Every structure is written in structure tokens, then in C-alpha cells.
């Protein structure tokens, strides 16, 4: 995990991070700089892209609701789709963790 919150002793010296807390322990926040919006790192973005594409294929009529159309579109996402979306994202994870430029 790149960013986390740690409990540290009050008298810890040399910490350059911002502290919050009471007298007994402080919480130290480590700042985490995330890459710009990167949908290729998040498989759920690919899932929603497929759902939106399926919804756009047919015009919304008076007889059906948007939530029903979302449900029907989600049923069209297969386990194979999910596995492919995850496989597509995985090669970028290590590069992201080492803060390499993505594009």
C-alpha cells in the first residue's frame, strides 16, 4: 500500500509529516501523490464502459426505467470480461507503485 496511517509515539523525532492526535499517540499522515485520472488502472471503469455502451444501443422508452436497463446491461458482463479487464490493468500496477510515468 502506498499510503497508510500509522500510530506513533508523541516524542518521535525527525518526522517531517503532519501530526494529529492526543498526548499519548499521534497519527502521522503520509501524503500520497496519485497519477492523473487513469482508467486503465481500474478494471471497474472498463465494466461501466461496457454497461454504458449497452445502454446507448437502444433508446430509452416510457415503458422501461434506467435502473432496469443498467441491471440488464450488467448481466451482459461475463466472467471472461472481468478476467480480461483485470488482466489488462495488471501490467500497469508495478509501474504505478514505482511512480513511473504511465503515458
Phi, psi and omega in degrees: 000130181288321186237138177204163177256132181239145171271128181229164177288149182301322187269019178297129182255157176080005180279126180260008183267159179287137183249148172218149174144197180256192183290329185283311178222154175242156171257134179253125178268127173262127180281141183234124179259113182272155177293162176302168182315120185226083183298336181290347176273350187235103182301334181294334176296321179291324176299310181293328176298318178295317180299313181298321177298318178293324179292321182292339184299327182235141179292145177287127180254172180295330185283340182241156182254161180296320181296324177294320180293323177296317179299314180295320179294322180295328179294340180277350176279120185266169174297325178296319176303311182300315179298320179294319179296319178293315179299324179294323183280327188304320181299338182274344187300309182297320178296323178292317181295331178268008177061031176286148175296141184269318183228000000 
